[in-house]
Amino acid sequence: MASNMDREMILADFQACTGIENIDEAITLLEQNNWDLVAAINGVIPQENGILRSDYGGEPISGPAFDPASHPAAAPAPAPSSSSAFRPVMPSRQIVERQPRMLDFRVEYRDRNVDVVLEDSCTVGEIKQILENELQIPVSKMLLKGWKTGDVEDSTVLKSLHLPKNNSLYVLTPDLPPPSSSSHAGPFSALQESLNQNFMLIITHREVQREYNLNFSGSSTIQEVKRNVYDLTSIPVRHQLWEGWPTSATDDSMCLAESGLSYPCHRLTVGRRSSPAQTREQSEEQSTDVHMVSDSDGDDFEDASEFGVDDGEVFGMASSALRKSPMMPENAENEGDALLQFTAEFSSRYGDCHPVFFIGSLEATFQEAFYVKARDRKLLAVYLHHDESVLTNVFCSQMLCAESIVSYLSQNFITWAWDLTKDANRARFLTMCNRHFGSVVAQTIRTQKTDQFPLFLIIMGKRSSNEVLNVIQGNTTVDELMMRLMAAMEIFTAQQQEDIKDEDEREARENVKREQDEAYRLSLEADRAKREAHEREMAEQFRLEQIRKEQEEEREAIRLSLEQALPPEPKEENAEPVSKLRIRTPSGEFLERRFLASNKLQIVFDFVASKGFPWDEFKLLSTFPRRDVTQLDPNKSLLEVKLFPQETLFLEAKE
């Protein structure tokens, strides 16, 4: 088992041999080579420069530890401990002056492979220029993919990418039409399809005759499969002996989609590797010393989890992290409860000075950060935690909990967190990520190695989608983290000002529209009130007119009935006494008629009413003597009321 002192010595030796003074860069290069000093040095200083010859790479190392004193080319140096890792010759700085390396690239494009050899002092753009001549594809239409560090610029110098000697890349041409025949679709289209497929691996454990059915996505690596098998069988990766892998599966970093596995299921067999040094290796693991054996299959140094050592111990962190409670429960039904436990555990580990993590679902976080007025919007910072990463403790304690970072995040960000240590929680977050940020971001997080965590995602809400402005890995510093947060804030502020301007203009337009709508509404109401008043007036007029007509019709009916009921007018020469009455109407006209002197006064009233002057509305007046005839008894005869032989009467409307 590798101790802190072992890796510190390897780091010091590596810096002395290569002249790399940046500790972070040196650690990154060593981790890429699983802390294999010889491989890491050869990756930086080519063997043709004469620095590392057969003294270190010729024969496999089978002893418990490499002893530099046994090689004549090694400078004598006292070993710090009996279990220390090997120490190569310490050449002078003049000897290790860097010279250009030759890098080999195999570039795939559809059904063609192009081999390119360049010095590491060249740029990515020069590779594209060579490919332009070979493939007859303009550089502007060409996307060169397959870089382990992600997408790179054309101006990037190959040396800065720390590439191995042999590299595989592929070309994408999204702006060019695909071949007309589907049979010439090219290898990359098939690879893209395979990355989205799920492979069923039927793995038989030879020693116990037990079978495991494991599902893996096409983007999973062979190394991930072997680590999962280690969890199931307790056989460390370096001791696993496999049968059934395709011949093309030569690199553990290869993803399943490109390894040549049968789809949808593939059978494999795994057992424990037997070797003469097995007993010694087991005892050495118990004494926490890492030794290199000839049958280790090239895995000289592996993840600390395979040796039973917490990665934090490599950098002086307490191994008690293994005994700590998980940051987040597995398969938590409620995201709010999971984040409550995360916050409590984070505080217990790193103290109370930490960012305020939003308690709630990711959708609720979007509502808080993005779906408010433009002036109130904030950036969203998503912290992705991983307990098995060697960078986690340093990042959390020294950077994420720094007062300046905490203050800046509290003022300008909504911070949300998730723990990816457990596979179930990781899968759950990748589902959320794919839904809210797109498959590209989800694939980026899915392909991150454990030691590249923790991650800090800076997300800005836009009108139609959420944009991930930055993905900050754990191997950073407080100053760099602050600079990247401030850079994201500058982008957000510029966008926010545009959004505020658009929102103000929209509100102004909406206010004008509301005022116009209100004026229009009031105008409609006034018109409606006027129309209703007019309709009421017309209805009242119609009603009155109907009443008037009915009254007139009733009067006419009464008049006609009275007219018909009148006795016939007597002649002037009649045997009976005749009374001649002359009646003056209000309009000045005269009504004349003869009545028998024996006729009752009521007949006179009926005659007047038959001419349109009902006695209840008019009164008959005599002049001499002046009297109201309508007040007399209508049953008396004309003779009795002295309206004989003739009389002039006046009609006058009653008051």
Secondary structure by P-SEA (a helix, b strand, c coil): cccaaaaaaaaaaaaaacccccaaaaaaaaaaaccaaaaaaaaccccccccccccccccccccccccccccccccbbbbccccccccccccccccccccbbbbbbbbbcccbbbbbbbcccccaaaaaaaaaaacccccccccccccccccccccccccccccccbbbbbbbccccccccccccccaaaaaaaaaabbbbbbcccccccbbbbbbbcccccaaaaaaaaaaacccccccbbbccccccccccccccccccccccbbbbbbbbbbccaaaaaaaaaaacbbbbccccccccccccccccccccccccccccccccccccccccccaaaaaaaaaaaaaaaccccccccccccaaaaaaaccccccccbbbbbbbbbbccccaaaaaaacccccaaaaaaaaaccbbbbbbcccaaaaaaaaaaaaacccaaaaaaaaacccccccbbbbbbbccccccccccccccccaaaaaaaaaaaaaaaaaaaaaaaaaaaaaaaaaaaaaaaaaaaaaaaaaaaaaaaaaaaaaaaaaaaaaaaaaaaaaaaaaaaaaaaacccccccccccbbbbbbbbccccbbbbbcccccccaaaaaaaaaaaccccccbbbbbccccccccccccccccccccccccbbbbbbbcc
